[in-house]
């Protein structure tokens, strides 16, 4: 079993829809939870991070962590074609150095 | 800030040849990471450095792979000899000492071994 599981998709939704992207993880020691966005033929870029459980909002993006169920989510409101990318979740144990990435979910927003 | 710089952006080589990938991290960052990304395996950490010192190379697949960081502004990943299964996109990322959760990725080197 991988430490971080993510459905690779692809996921295709119409413009304006609410998008939900999810990951599950197995290591309860993870404390930091990140979402990276990767456009085609580009490197991943940090979108959001959350420490421990709870929600964090940044514009149209909301990251949610439920440590009790080891489930993390990224919600995108009013999705735009420019949101089309691969989204990778990444987890980190506090004090550790290595990010553990999910497989990434490929998202397409159709105009 | 120029961001993380990688070269070459594309490399096509024949099996058995030596390949050297280069990375210049963001100035002031003290950690550097080398990743490999494929459709099948996703993003895999190969090796990382702190203050130019290799800390964990457990992700390096075989002895054919080696990495160096001679100074704070330059790192190389070498594959010798290369094999077709090494074909992938190789990313370099750097991280500041504070903000240990954030890594800044370069544009990647797309390697094709024929």
Backbone of each chain as ProteinMPNN parsed JSONL, in Angstrom:
{"seq_chain_A": "XXXXXXXXXXXXXXXXXXXXXXXXXXXXXXXXXXXXXXXXXXXXXXXXXXXXXXXXXXXXXXXXXXXXXXXXXXXXXXXXXXXXXXXXXXXXXXXXXXXXXXXXXXXXXXX", "coords_chain_A": {"N_chain_A": [[0.847, -1.197, 0.0], [0.587, 2.178, -0.896], [1.894, 5.099, 0.734], [0.534, 7.469, 0.328], [-2.422, 7.816, -1.353], [-3.975, 8.513, -4.42], [-6.491, 9.196, -6.713], [-5.842, 8.89, -10.077], [-7.442, 9.929, -12.072], [-8.467, 10.522, -15.467], [-10.169, 13.649, -14.69], [-12.909, 15.416, -15.77], [-14.66, 18.379, -16.06], [-17.341, 20.813, -16.416], [-16.857, 24.324, -17.036], [-17.099, 26.531, -14.279], [-18.102, 24.707, -12.485], [-18.023, 23.06, -9.253], [-15.152, 21.607, -8.026], [-13.87, 18.645, -6.652], [-11.103, 17.272, -5.216], [-9.227, 14.52, -4.054], [-7.335, 12.776, -1.502], [-6.027, 9.927, 0.184], [-4.302, 8.75, 3.074], [-1.84, 6.763, 4.815], [-0.054, 6.963, 6.904], [-0.076, 7.992, 10.104], [1.563, 9.841, 11.211], [1.938, 12.007, 9.615], [1.913, 15.544, 9.391], [1.857, 17.884, 7.985], [0.172, 19.031, 5.141], [0.042, 19.289, 1.775], [-0.903, 20.821, -1.314], [-0.016, 20.592, -4.623], [0.173, 22.088, -7.814], [0.412, 21.208, -11.173], [1.106, 22.235, -14.285], [0.889, 21.269, -17.744], [3.893, 19.96, -18.934], [5.437, 21.408, -17.177], [7.058, 22.198, -14.016], [5.922, 21.056, -10.751], [4.031, 23.302, -8.656], [3.673, 24.885, -5.524], [0.485, 25.074, -4.177], [-1.26, 25.221, -1.946], [-0.984, 24.841, 1.635], [-1.608, 22.96, 4.605], [-1.659, 22.738, 8.095], [-1.916, 20.08, 10.246], [-5.239, 19.163, 11.255], [-8.299, 20.464, 9.75], [-9.619, 23.323, 7.937], [-8.559, 25.341, 5.186], [-8.667, 28.31, 3.412], [-8.216, 29.878, 0.274], [-8.897, 32.218, -1.764], [-10.56, 30.928, -4.501], [-9.997, 28.395, -3.758], [-10.094, 25.697, -1.457], [-8.632, 23.91, 1.104], [-8.857, 20.884, 2.831], [-8.503, 18.932, 5.733], [-8.889, 15.845, 7.262], [-7.902, 14.272, 9.864], [-8.727, 12.153, 11.371], [-9.915, 10.349, 9.677], [-7.951, 10.123, 7.872], [-7.904, 11.623, 5.474], [-7.708, 13.851, 2.817], [-8.635, 16.834, 1.137], [-9.168, 18.911, -1.735], [-10.914, 21.655, -2.747], [-12.265, 23.326, -5.498], [-13.787, 26.214, -6.33], [-16.107, 27.706, -8.66], [-14.803, 26.875, -11.089], [-12.264, 27.321, -13.559], [-11.115, 27.326, -16.989], [-8.369, 27.75, -16.887], [-7.642, 26.411, -14.645], [-7.128, 23.882, -15.372], [-5.072, 21.205, -15.012], [-2.612, 19.03, -13.494], [-3.123, 17.869, -10.266], [-1.401, 17.422, -7.32], [-1.289, 15.822, -4.237], [0.598, 16.169, -1.247], [2.404, 15.014, 1.501], [3.848, 15.534, 4.787], [5.95, 14.665, 7.428], [6.316, 16.203, 10.56], [9.346, 17.807, 11.128], [10.652, 16.143, 9.455], [12.239, 15.622, 6.236], [11.432, 14.821, 3.745], [8.986, 15.09, 1.254], [6.013, 13.266, 0.69], [4.474, 12.221, -2.085], [1.263, 12.028, -3.713], [-0.163, 10.24, -6.502], [-1.187, 12.06, -8.274], [-3.865, 13.891, -9.773], [-5.338, 14.282, -12.837], [-6.858, 17.065, -14.14], [-9.378, 18.525, -16.115], [-10.919, 21.428, -17.185], [-13.689, 22.27, -18.895], [-14.559, 24.713, -21.302]], "CA_chain_A": [[0.0, 0.0, 0.0], [1.331, 3.429, -0.922], [1.621, 5.961, 1.875], [-0.45, 8.455, -0.094], [-3.175, 7.319, -2.491], [-4.73, 9.561, -5.102], [-7.071, 8.732, -7.961], [-5.188, 9.642, -11.152], [-8.399, 10.483, -13.017], [-8.663, 11.974, -15.526], [-11.418, 14.235, -14.27], [-13.297, 16.464, -16.708], [-15.869, 19.045, -15.574], [-17.608, 22.064, -17.143], [-16.476, 25.583, -16.402], [-18.028, 27.0, -13.267], [-18.441, 23.635, -11.55], [-17.189, 22.868, -8.064], [-14.311, 20.422, -8.194], [-13.377, 18.036, -5.417], [-9.964, 16.374, -5.421], [-9.057, 13.85, -2.766], [-6.246, 11.834, -1.242], [-6.017, 9.242, 1.472], [-2.946, 8.417, 3.475], [-1.82, 5.685, 5.806], [0.864, 7.256, 8.002], [-0.695, 8.956, 11.01], [2.569, 10.823, 11.643], [1.919, 13.186, 8.747], [1.38, 16.729, 10.056], [1.694, 18.945, 6.991], [-0.525, 18.511, 3.97], [0.199, 20.272, 0.713], [-1.407, 20.59, -2.679], [0.783, 21.16, -5.693], [-0.459, 22.129, -9.13], [1.408, 21.016, -12.227], [0.645, 22.419, -15.651], [1.535, 20.369, -18.688], [5.294, 20.229, -19.282], [6.005, 22.335, -16.204], [7.279, 21.615, -12.707], [4.861, 21.314, -9.77], [4.141, 24.525, -7.863], [2.871, 24.801, -4.316], [-0.785, 25.793, -4.246], [-1.707, 25.468, -0.579], [-0.591, 23.862, 2.629], [-2.389, 22.951, 5.836], [-1.016, 22.049, 9.203], [-2.822, 19.267, 11.05], [-6.601, 19.074, 10.738], [-9.03, 21.696, 9.566], [-9.802, 23.894, 6.613], [-7.836, 26.56, 4.832], [-9.25, 28.863, 2.205], [-7.423, 30.873, -0.443], [-9.644, 32.552, -2.977], [-11.501, 29.884, -4.936], [-9.476, 27.097, -3.328], [-10.215, 25.32, -0.046], [-8.002, 22.638, 1.454], [-9.501, 20.314, 4.02], [-7.814, 17.75, 6.251], [-9.564, 15.096, 8.319], [-6.884, 13.328, 10.315], [-9.36, 10.967, 11.95], [-10.143, 9.389, 8.596], [-6.774, 10.177, 7.013], [-8.496, 12.015, 4.195], [-7.475, 15.258, 2.513], [-9.408, 17.269, -0.028], [-9.008, 20.242, -2.305], [-12.11, 22.084, -3.456], [-12.108, 24.48, -6.373], [-15.092, 26.811, -6.67], [-16.148, 28.493, -9.903], [-13.633, 26.399, -11.817], [-11.928, 28.02, -14.793], [-10.239, 26.528, -17.869], [-6.974, 27.903, -16.456], [-7.391, 25.459, -13.548], [-6.803, 22.579, -15.955], [-3.705, 20.85, -14.612], [-2.554, 17.872, -12.597], [-3.038, 18.291, -8.871], [-0.739, 16.413, -6.501], [-1.235, 16.029, -2.798], [1.907, 15.819, -0.691], [2.359, 15.015, 2.968], [5.149, 15.686, 5.42], [6.034, 14.464, 8.873], [6.996, 17.344, 11.158], [10.753, 17.543, 11.4], [11.226, 15.326, 8.381], [12.701, 16.38, 5.089], [10.92, 14.331, 2.479], [7.565, 15.098, 0.924], [5.489, 12.035, 0.088], [3.491, 12.681, -3.057], [0.3, 11.15, -4.346], [0.053, 10.008, -7.942], [-1.652, 13.218, -9.042], [-5.135, 13.783, -10.503], [-5.374, 15.164, -14.013], [-8.141, 17.775, -14.182], [-9.66, 19.368, -17.273], [-12.12, 22.265, -17.071], [-14.146, 22.517, -20.26], [-15.272, 25.995, -21.441]], "C_chain_A": [[0.882, 1.247, 0.0], [0.951, 4.274, 0.272], [0.556, 6.999, 1.561], [-1.115, 7.952, -1.38], [-4.011, 8.444, -3.089], [-5.242, 9.0, -6.418], [-6.489, 9.546, -9.103], [-6.135, 10.286, -12.145], [-8.26, 9.813, -14.375], [-10.07, 12.387, -15.119], [-11.726, 15.413, -15.188], [-14.622, 17.059, -16.263], [-16.095, 20.317, -16.381], [-17.166, 23.276, -16.335], [-17.549, 26.037, -15.419], [-18.406, 25.958, -12.233], [-17.543, 23.683, -10.322], [-16.442, 21.547, -8.228], [-13.852, 19.941, -6.823], [-12.282, 17.034, -5.768], [-9.582, 15.792, -4.068], [-7.826, 12.954, -2.725], [-6.522, 11.139, 0.079], [-4.576, 8.896, 1.805], [-2.975, 7.415, 4.621], [-0.978, 6.025, 7.036], [0.292, 8.341, 8.904], [0.288, 10.005, 11.512], [2.604, 12.063, 10.752], [1.267, 14.36, 9.469], [1.11, 17.872, 9.084], [1.131, 18.325, 5.721], [-0.538, 19.605, 2.906], [-0.548, 19.835, -0.541], [-0.507, 21.332, -3.641], [-0.018, 21.093, -6.985], [0.639, 22.033, -10.173], [0.748, 21.172, -13.584], [1.465, 21.526, -16.569], [2.943, 20.856, -19.037], [5.925, 21.311, -18.4], [6.306, 21.572, -14.915], [6.104, 21.895, -11.781], [5.115, 22.629, -9.039], [3.201, 24.412, -6.669], [1.641, 25.685, -4.43], [-1.241, 26.197, -2.837], [-1.068, 24.462, 0.364], [-1.434, 24.041, 3.881], [-1.61, 22.203, 6.888], [-2.082, 21.366, 10.038], [-4.229, 19.293, 10.448], [-7.211, 20.447, 10.517], [-9.094, 22.121, 8.124], [-8.911, 25.109, 6.435], [-8.344, 27.039, 3.491], [-8.316, 29.898, 1.595], [-8.129, 31.146, -1.755], [-10.647, 31.467, -3.315], [-11.11, 28.501, -4.432], [-9.662, 26.902, -1.824], [-9.554, 23.963, 0.151], [-8.598, 22.168, 2.775], [-8.758, 19.05, 4.437], [-8.652, 17.133, 7.362], [-8.594, 14.004, 8.776], [-7.516, 12.059, 10.886], [-9.613, 9.901, 10.896], [-8.985, 9.345, 7.608], [-7.18, 10.524, 5.578], [-8.246, 13.497, 3.99], [-8.154, 15.612, 1.198], [-8.979, 18.657, -0.462], [-10.266, 20.541, -3.096], [-11.778, 23.327, -4.285], [-13.499, 24.976, -6.731], [-14.973, 27.596, -7.96], [-14.941, 28.141, -10.781], [-13.501, 27.085, -13.179], [-11.071, 27.113, -15.686], [-8.767, 26.616, -17.471], [-6.627, 27.017, -15.255], [-7.034, 24.072, -14.074], [-5.326, 22.275, -15.724], [-3.771, 19.51, -13.887], [-2.336, 18.379, -11.187], [-2.471, 17.14, -8.035], [-0.862, 16.778, -5.027], [0.139, 15.572, -2.314], [1.835, 15.961, 0.824], [3.758, 15.047, 3.536], [5.019, 15.445, 6.91], [6.796, 15.644, 9.465], [8.416, 16.96, 11.529], [11.429, 16.703, 10.347], [11.577, 16.215, 7.197], [11.941, 16.049, 3.812], [9.413, 14.489, 2.364], [7.194, 13.742, 0.338], [4.318, 12.435, -0.79], [2.488, 11.592, -3.411], [0.599, 11.074, -5.837], [-0.303, 11.227, -8.784], [-2.958, 12.917, -9.745], [-5.126, 14.789, -11.635], [-6.769, 15.741, -14.169], [-8.24, 18.615, -15.442], [-10.96, 20.106, -17.027], [-12.518, 22.673, -18.49], [-14.927, 23.822, -20.358], [-16.716, 25.783, -21.87]], "O_chain_A": [[1.811, 1.358, 0.8], [-0.171, 4.188, 0.772], [-0.234, 7.367, 2.431], [-0.437, 7.694, -2.375], [-4.659, 9.213, -2.379], [-4.478, 8.385, -7.162], [-6.619, 10.77, -9.111], [-5.712, 11.094, -12.972], [-7.956, 8.621, -14.427], [-11.02, 11.607, -15.189], [-10.895, 16.304, -15.359], [-15.605, 16.335, -16.104], [-15.154, 20.85, -16.969], [-17.113, 23.24, -15.106], [-18.745, 25.941, -15.693], [-18.98, 26.3, -11.199], [-16.457, 24.262, -10.344], [-17.035, 20.512, -8.531], [-13.495, 20.737, -5.954], [-12.505, 16.08, -6.513], [-9.611, 16.49, -3.055], [-7.349, 12.452, -3.743], [-7.166, 11.692, 0.971], [-3.736, 8.768, 0.915], [-3.988, 7.242, 5.299], [-1.172, 5.434, 8.098], [0.191, 9.497, 8.492], [-0.116, 10.962, 12.172], [3.235, 13.061, 11.102], [0.209, 14.212, 10.081], [0.249, 18.718, 9.325], [1.55, 17.252, 5.287], [-1.062, 20.698, 3.119], [-0.782, 18.65, -0.779], [-0.265, 22.531, -3.501], [-0.786, 20.158, -7.21], [1.671, 22.696, -10.067], [-0.069, 20.344, -13.987], [2.566, 21.09, -16.233], [3.143, 22.019, -19.389], [6.828, 22.031, -18.827], [5.862, 20.437, -14.742], [5.366, 22.858, -11.99], [6.262, 23.022, -8.827], [2.083, 23.91, -6.785], [1.732, 26.874, -4.734], [-1.563, 27.357, -2.579], [-0.662, 23.374, -0.046], [-1.91, 25.138, 4.175], [-0.986, 21.178, 6.618], [-3.038, 22.002, 10.483], [-4.373, 19.434, 9.233], [-6.716, 21.456, 11.02], [-8.688, 21.397, 7.216], [-8.561, 25.802, 7.39], [-8.442, 26.262, 2.542], [-7.703, 30.694, 2.306], [-7.98, 30.406, -2.728], [-11.495, 31.128, -2.491], [-11.835, 27.534, -4.664], [-9.423, 27.811, -1.029], [-9.872, 22.995, -0.54], [-8.812, 22.95, 3.701], [-8.427, 18.207, 3.604], [-9.072, 17.823, 8.291], [-8.487, 12.949, 8.149], [-6.889, 11.0, 10.878], [-9.538, 8.704, 11.175], [-9.035, 8.613, 6.619], [-6.847, 9.824, 4.622], [-8.531, 14.309, 4.87], [-8.233, 14.799, 0.277], [-8.496, 19.462, 0.334], [-10.644, 19.791, -3.996], [-11.101, 24.245, -3.823], [-14.289, 24.263, -7.351], [-13.901, 28.087, -8.315], [-14.163, 29.015, -11.162], [-14.491, 27.382, -13.848], [-10.378, 26.229, -15.183], [-8.005, 25.675, -17.689], [-5.458, 26.889, -14.892], [-6.676, 23.187, -13.297], [-4.448, 23.003, -16.187], [-4.845, 18.939, -13.695], [-1.468, 19.217, -10.944], [-3.0, 16.028, -8.047], [-0.572, 17.905, -4.626], [0.757, 14.691, -2.912], [1.268, 16.92, 1.346], [4.726, 14.653, 2.885], [4.106, 15.948, 7.565], [7.824, 16.044, 8.919], [8.657, 15.93, 12.158], [12.652, 16.566, 10.348], [11.252, 17.402, 7.169], [11.819, 16.881, 2.913], [8.659, 14.081, 3.249], [7.963, 13.146, -0.416], [3.299, 12.925, -0.304], [2.808, 10.403, -3.412], [1.489, 11.751, -6.352], [0.224, 11.402, -9.883], [-3.149, 11.815, -10.26], [-4.934, 15.987, -11.425], [-7.745, 15.004, -14.312], [-7.304, 19.331, -15.797], [-11.98, 19.498, -16.702], [-11.759, 23.344, -19.19], [-15.863, 24.033, -19.586], [-17.459, 26.75, -22.034]]}, "seq_chain_B": "XXXXXXXXXXXXXXXXXXXXXXXXXXXXXXXXXXXXXXXXXXXXXXXXXXXXXXXXXXXXXXXXXXXXXXXXXXXXXXXXXXXXXXXXXXXXXXXXXXXXXXXXXXXXXXXXXX", "coords_chain_B": {"N_chain_B": [[13.531, 37.009, -9.068], [15.008, 34.174, -10.503], [14.129, 31.613, -10.21], [14.288, 27.99, -9.958], [16.735, 26.586, -11.971], [17.148, 24.425, -14.669], [19.084, 22.301, -16.738], [19.958, 20.174, -19.52], [16.822, 21.088, -21.138], [15.628, 19.195, -22.655], [16.661, 15.928, -23.473], [17.973, 13.577, -25.576], [19.21, 10.425, -25.931], [21.349, 7.623, -26.616], [21.072, 4.242, -25.554], [23.349, 3.222, -23.082], [24.951, 5.418, -23.132], [26.449, 8.171, -21.335], [24.695, 10.389, -19.225], [24.209, 13.677, -18.124], [22.566, 15.698, -15.925], [21.682, 18.992, -14.992], [21.436, 21.424, -12.357], [20.488, 24.507, -10.965], [19.878, 25.85, -7.939], [17.494, 27.997, -6.198], [18.785, 31.027, -5.094], [20.056, 31.216, -1.817], [18.497, 29.196, -0.807], [18.725, 26.201, 1.109], [18.381, 23.513, 0.815], [18.236, 20.812, -1.496], [16.6, 18.894, -3.929], [16.288, 15.983, -5.922], [14.082, 14.648, -8.262], [12.219, 12.102, -9.978], [9.86, 11.701, -12.558], [7.326, 9.694, -13.807], [4.672, 8.298, -15.814], [3.776, 5.882, -14.835], [4.839, 5.582, -12.223], [4.64, 7.978, -10.975], [5.72, 10.834, -9.079], [8.878, 10.558, -7.882], [11.173, 10.681, -5.243], [14.6, 10.96, -5.579], [17.113, 11.697, -4.418], [18.327, 13.847, -1.784], [19.83, 16.91, -0.693], [21.269, 18.667, 2.043], [22.563, 21.769, 2.79], [24.587, 21.313, 0.897], [25.362, 18.716, 1.398], [24.864, 15.279, 0.855], [21.964, 13.742, 2.065], [19.992, 11.738, 2.033], [19.922, 9.104, -0.03], [18.365, 7.024, -0.699], [16.421, 6.683, -2.602], [17.635, 6.513, -5.023], [17.807, 4.637, -7.882], [19.72, 2.745, -8.812], [23.228, 1.806, -8.904], [24.049, 3.043, -11.148], [23.201, 5.565, -11.113], [24.176, 8.735, -9.951], [24.756, 11.57, -7.837], [25.793, 14.921, -7.298], [26.744, 17.772, -5.359], [28.577, 20.266, -5.567], [28.735, 22.886, -4.694], [26.776, 25.576, -3.228], [25.224, 26.51, -5.28], [24.914, 24.773, -7.38], [24.165, 21.621, -8.819], [24.451, 18.223, -9.909], [23.041, 15.457, -11.647], [23.85, 12.301, -12.572], [23.748, 9.731, -14.97], [25.01, 6.701, -15.729], [25.854, 3.696, -17.15], [23.257, 4.838, -19.368], [19.849, 3.633, -19.666], [16.958, 2.464, -21.504], [14.749, 2.356, -19.721], [15.233, 4.438, -18.029], [14.097, 6.628, -19.065], [12.274, 9.507, -18.553], [10.858, 12.358, -16.814], [12.961, 14.514, -15.187], [13.153, 16.25, -12.243], [14.419, 19.011, -10.456], [14.4, 20.437, -7.253], [14.316, 23.115, -4.899], [14.609, 24.305, -1.513], [13.813, 26.625, 1.051], [15.468, 27.327, 4.206], [13.761, 28.101, 6.256], [10.224, 27.543, 6.241], [9.871, 24.819, 5.597], [8.097, 23.174, 4.39], [7.723, 23.866, 1.831], [8.603, 23.368, -1.438], [10.386, 24.383, -4.281], [10.074, 23.875, -7.576], [12.018, 23.141, -10.48], [11.811, 23.493, -14.118], [12.18, 21.006, -15.178], [13.852, 18.221, -16.789], [13.422, 16.547, -19.701], [14.057, 13.349, -20.377], [14.977, 11.066, -22.825], [15.809, 7.849, -23.569], [17.047, 5.885, -26.022]], "CA_chain_B": [[14.175, 35.727, -8.83], [14.912, 33.371, -11.717], [13.601, 30.294, -9.938], [15.216, 26.88, -10.132], [17.112, 26.466, -13.382], [17.61, 23.091, -15.04], [19.527, 22.122, -18.122], [19.156, 20.699, -20.615], [15.386, 20.888, -20.978], [15.344, 17.928, -23.33], [17.859, 15.155, -23.772], [17.734, 12.296, -26.229], [20.494, 9.754, -25.988], [21.27, 6.199, -26.892], [21.375, 3.344, -24.453], [24.765, 3.034, -22.831], [25.637, 6.699, -23.042], [26.387, 8.906, -20.068], [23.813, 11.555, -19.235], [24.386, 14.56, -16.977], [21.528, 16.714, -15.763], [22.222, 20.08, -14.166], [20.444, 22.197, -11.61], [20.895, 25.664, -10.165], [18.767, 26.137, -7.034], [17.228, 29.391, -5.889], [19.799, 31.568, -4.205], [19.644, 31.294, -0.424], [17.885, 27.941, -0.373], [19.786, 25.339, 1.621], [18.099, 22.102, 0.523], [18.022, 20.537, -2.912], [15.993, 17.582, -4.136], [16.163, 15.453, -7.282], [12.938, 13.762, -8.436], [11.948, 11.533, -11.294], [8.416, 11.552, -12.741], [6.836, 8.881, -14.912], [3.235, 8.045, -15.736], [3.51, 4.672, -14.042], [5.289, 5.645, -10.834], [4.424, 9.302, -10.42], [6.876, 11.636, -8.7], [9.69, 9.8, -6.928], [12.365, 11.353, -4.753], [15.814, 10.175, -5.791], [18.138, 12.069, -3.447], [18.293, 15.246, -1.413], [21.005, 17.499, -0.055], [21.15, 19.811, 2.947], [23.853, 22.481, 2.856], [25.489, 20.662, -0.064], [25.708, 17.368, 1.846], [23.794, 14.31, 0.581], [21.364, 13.27, 3.301], [19.257, 10.501, 1.817], [19.948, 8.695, -1.443], [17.685, 5.726, -0.76], [15.579, 6.615, -3.792], [18.442, 6.321, -6.238], [17.432, 3.276, -8.267], [20.838, 1.801, -8.997], [24.552, 2.434, -8.87], [24.249, 3.801, -12.383], [22.811, 6.945, -10.814], [24.964, 9.427, -8.939], [24.456, 12.994, -7.752], [26.772, 15.721, -6.577], [26.443, 19.185, -5.137], [29.887, 20.804, -5.193], [28.565, 24.162, -3.989], [25.376, 25.896, -2.933], [24.503, 26.996, -6.451], [25.002, 23.866, -8.509], [24.08, 20.192, -8.56], [24.329, 17.387, -11.091], [22.567, 14.074, -11.555], [24.492, 11.602, -13.667], [23.344, 8.347, -15.222], [26.056, 6.075, -16.524], [25.309, 3.955, -18.48], [21.811, 5.044, -19.408], [19.032, 2.559, -20.204], [15.641, 2.975, -21.921], [13.841, 2.514, -18.588], [15.534, 5.693, -17.348], [13.339, 7.688, -19.725], [11.384, 10.134, -17.577], [11.15, 13.771, -16.583], [13.728, 14.661, -13.956], [12.977, 17.57, -11.652], [15.199, 19.488, -9.338], [13.634, 21.368, -6.424], [15.069, 23.645, -3.765], [13.758, 24.655, -0.388], [14.491, 27.5, 2.012], [15.633, 26.751, 5.54], [12.444, 28.299, 6.864], [9.25, 27.105, 5.247], [10.379, 23.514, 5.196], [7.084, 22.419, 3.672], [7.566, 24.349, 0.469], [9.668, 23.108, -2.381], [10.252, 25.106, -5.537], [10.531, 22.969, -8.616], [12.455, 23.624, -11.772], [10.948, 23.109, -15.237], [12.384, 19.61, -15.508], [14.58, 17.746, -17.968], [12.756, 15.375, -20.284], [15.097, 12.437, -20.863], [14.576, 9.911, -23.62], [16.922, 6.943, -23.866], [16.59, 4.975, -27.086]], "C_chain_B": [[13.941, 34.818, -10.043], [14.276, 32.017, -11.447], [14.685, 29.242, -10.093], [15.478, 26.694, -11.627], [17.652, 25.059, -13.628], [18.067, 23.083, -16.49], [20.068, 20.709, -18.305], [17.671, 20.512, -20.348], [14.945, 19.568, -21.616], [16.67, 17.24, -23.631], [17.425, 13.84, -24.397], [19.089, 11.633, -26.406], [20.282, 8.27, -26.263], [21.655, 5.387, -25.656], [22.886, 3.159, -24.319], [25.549, 4.329, -22.69], [25.515, 7.296, -21.653], [25.514, 10.14, -20.229], [24.08, 12.374, -17.976], [23.329, 15.643, -17.001], [22.029, 17.738, -14.749], [21.113, 20.889, -13.52], [21.115, 23.348, -10.876], [19.724, 26.009, -9.253], [18.57, 27.633, -6.857], [18.253, 29.86, -4.858], [19.267, 31.692, -2.777], [18.948, 30.05, 0.095], [18.982, 26.968, 0.044], [19.529, 23.852, 1.401], [17.792, 21.929, -0.955], [17.591, 19.093, -3.068], [16.017, 17.234, -5.623], [15.009, 14.447, -7.3], [12.929, 13.203, -9.854], [10.432, 11.335, -11.4], [8.111, 10.727, -13.976], [5.337, 8.678, -14.738], [2.95, 6.897, -14.782], [3.775, 4.884, -12.562], [5.082, 7.01, -10.181], [5.734, 10.0, -10.117], [7.64, 10.901, -7.6], [10.905, 10.625, -6.525], [13.569, 10.439, -4.933], [16.836, 10.427, -4.684], [17.892, 13.501, -3.013], [19.534, 15.626, -0.618], [20.56, 18.584, 0.937], [22.515, 20.462, 3.035], [24.94, 21.755, 2.07], [25.858, 19.229, 0.306], [24.566, 16.405, 1.512], [23.28, 13.698, 1.877], [20.713, 11.896, 3.116], [19.26, 10.185, 0.327], [19.228, 7.359, -1.623], [16.784, 5.575, -1.976], [16.341, 6.436, -5.084], [18.285, 4.86, -6.663], [18.588, 2.292, -8.343], [22.148, 2.565, -8.914], [24.844, 3.223, -10.14], [23.933, 5.285, -12.171], [23.735, 7.513, -9.74], [24.624, 10.907, -8.972], [25.518, 13.682, -6.921], [26.238, 17.128, -6.383], [27.727, 19.838, -4.655], [29.819, 22.144, -4.477], [27.077, 24.481, -3.892], [24.568, 26.284, -4.16], [24.508, 26.03, -7.618], [24.93, 22.409, -8.061], [23.961, 19.45, -9.882], [23.767, 16.024, -10.714], [23.106, 13.358, -12.789], [23.966, 10.181, -13.743], [24.371, 7.755, -16.179], [26.149, 4.579, -16.201], [23.796, 4.095, -18.442], [21.116, 3.844, -20.059], [17.664, 3.12, -20.59], [14.682, 3.183, -20.746], [14.143, 3.749, -17.74], [14.771, 6.865, -17.967], [12.261, 8.211, -18.78], [11.626, 11.632, -17.619], [11.822, 13.876, -15.225], [13.601, 16.105, -13.477], [13.985, 17.791, -10.534], [14.317, 20.464, -8.566], [14.538, 21.883, -5.313], [14.098, 24.163, -2.708], [14.502, 25.591, 0.55], [14.575, 26.828, 3.377], [14.366, 26.937, 6.369], [11.411, 27.907, 5.815], [9.608, 25.75, 4.703], [9.346, 22.696, 4.429], [7.015, 22.82, 2.199], [8.81, 24.069, -0.361], [9.351, 23.815, -3.695], [10.904, 24.263, -6.629], [11.032, 23.721, -9.846], [11.538, 23.122, -12.876], [11.13, 21.663, -15.674], [13.255, 19.393, -16.742], [13.877, 16.488, -18.465], [13.814, 14.506, -20.944], [14.471, 11.28, -21.623], [15.819, 9.115, -23.95], [16.426, 5.9, -24.862], [17.461, 3.725, -27.169]], "O_chain_B": [[12.821, 34.709, -10.542], [13.911, 31.327, -12.399], [15.85, 29.561, -10.33], [14.549, 26.651, -12.434], [18.504, 24.57, -12.886], [17.506, 23.769, -17.345], [20.578, 20.111, -17.358], [17.309, 19.822, -19.394], [14.004, 18.922, -21.156], [17.659, 17.878, -23.991], [16.625, 13.093, -23.832], [20.008, 12.226, -26.971], [19.173, 7.748, -26.152], [22.465, 5.816, -24.834], [23.598, 2.967, -25.305], [26.674, 4.335, -22.189], [24.6, 6.97, -20.896], [25.584, 10.843, -21.237], [24.167, 11.818, -16.882], [23.21, 16.402, -17.962], [22.706, 17.396, -13.779], [20.012, 21.02, -14.056], [22.164, 23.186, -10.253], [18.673, 26.422, -9.743], [19.384, 28.436, -7.314], [18.539, 29.168, -3.882], [18.17, 32.207, -2.555], [18.82, 29.868, 1.306], [20.04, 26.91, -0.582], [20.362, 23.019, 1.758], [17.171, 22.787, -1.582], [18.135, 18.19, -2.433], [15.791, 18.094, -6.475], [14.953, 13.527, -6.484], [13.534, 13.748, -10.777], [9.794, 10.864, -10.459], [8.59, 11.033, -15.068], [4.8, 8.862, -13.646], [1.991, 6.943, -14.012], [3.007, 4.408, -11.726], [5.319, 7.179, -8.985], [6.735, 9.791, -10.801], [7.105, 10.654, -6.519], [11.583, 11.199, -7.377], [13.56, 9.288, -4.495], [17.361, 9.487, -4.087], [17.321, 14.291, -3.765], [20.181, 14.799, 0.025], [19.6, 19.315, 0.691], [23.511, 19.796, 3.32], [26.07, 21.608, 2.536], [26.612, 18.59, -0.428], [23.415, 16.682, 1.85], [24.058, 13.197, 2.689], [20.872, 11.006, 3.951], [18.672, 10.911, -0.475], [19.467, 6.649, -2.6], [16.422, 4.457, -2.342], [15.738, 6.228, -6.136], [18.595, 3.951, -5.893], [18.44, 1.128, -7.974], [22.175, 3.795, -8.861], [25.803, 3.994, -10.182], [24.347, 6.141, -12.953], [24.035, 6.849, -8.748], [24.245, 11.437, -10.017], [26.067, 13.115, -5.976], [25.396, 17.607, -7.143], [27.943, 19.951, -3.449], [30.735, 22.503, -3.737], [26.234, 23.747, -4.408], [23.343, 26.379, -4.084], [24.147, 26.408, -8.732], [25.544, 22.014, -7.07], [23.433, 19.984, -10.857], [23.99, 15.516, -9.615], [22.842, 13.77, -13.918], [23.765, 9.517, -12.726], [24.57, 8.248, -17.289], [26.494, 4.226, -15.073], [23.136, 3.527, -17.573], [21.699, 3.138, -20.881], [17.252, 4.15, -20.055], [13.874, 4.111, -20.781], [13.383, 4.07, -16.826], [14.805, 7.975, -17.437], [11.44, 7.446, -18.273], [12.483, 12.117, -18.358], [11.301, 13.377, -14.228], [13.901, 17.05, -14.207], [14.341, 16.88, -9.786], [13.57, 21.235, -9.168], [15.424, 21.169, -4.843], [12.927, 24.42, -2.984], [15.686, 25.387, 0.821], [13.843, 25.881, 3.663], [13.952, 26.034, 7.096], [11.703, 27.939, 4.619], [9.646, 25.548, 3.489], [9.673, 21.645, 3.878], [6.321, 22.177, 1.412], [9.917, 24.485, -0.019], [8.208, 23.84, -4.152], [12.102, 23.983, -6.605], [10.529, 24.789, -10.196], [10.583, 22.396, -12.599], [10.33, 21.144, -16.452], [13.373, 20.259, -17.608], [13.755, 15.498, -17.744], [14.398, 14.891, -21.957], [13.562, 10.608, -21.135], [16.768, 9.635, -24.537], [15.504, 5.135, -24.577], [17.217, 2.857, -28.007]]}, "name": "protein", "num_of_chains": 2, "seq": "XXXXXXXXXXXXXXXXXXXXXXXXXXXXXXXXXXXXXXXXXXXXXXXXXXXXXXXXXXXXXXXXXXXXXXXXXXXXXXXXXXXXXXXXXXXXXXXXXXXXXXXXXXXXXXXXXXXXXXXXXXXXXXXXXXXXXXXXXXXXXXXXXXXXXXXXXXXXXXXXXXXXXXXXXXXXXXXXXXXXXXXXXXXXXXXXXXXXXXXXXXXXXXXXXXXXXXXXXXXXXXXXX"}
